[in-house]
């Protein structure tokens, strides 16, 4: 058997998992809400429209903005709409 070097350190408890406080999609939603347009298309290089919709929808739900903004996909284009 080979010798493996290791170190054991005592701890009081397992630390809580660190969650990300925001998302890289938040600036898209913020800019749209600050703007004057009621309906825009959203394009992200290398991302499919359905993927964009899913990610934006998660952030809209998490930020409780469902009464202010909606995201949808029509003909392979993602749209943000103010309600």
ABEGO torsion letter per residue (X at the ends): XBBBBBBBBBBABBBBBBBBABBAAAAAAAAAAABABABBBBBBBGBBAAAAAAAAAAAAAAAGAAAABBBBBBGGBBBBBBX
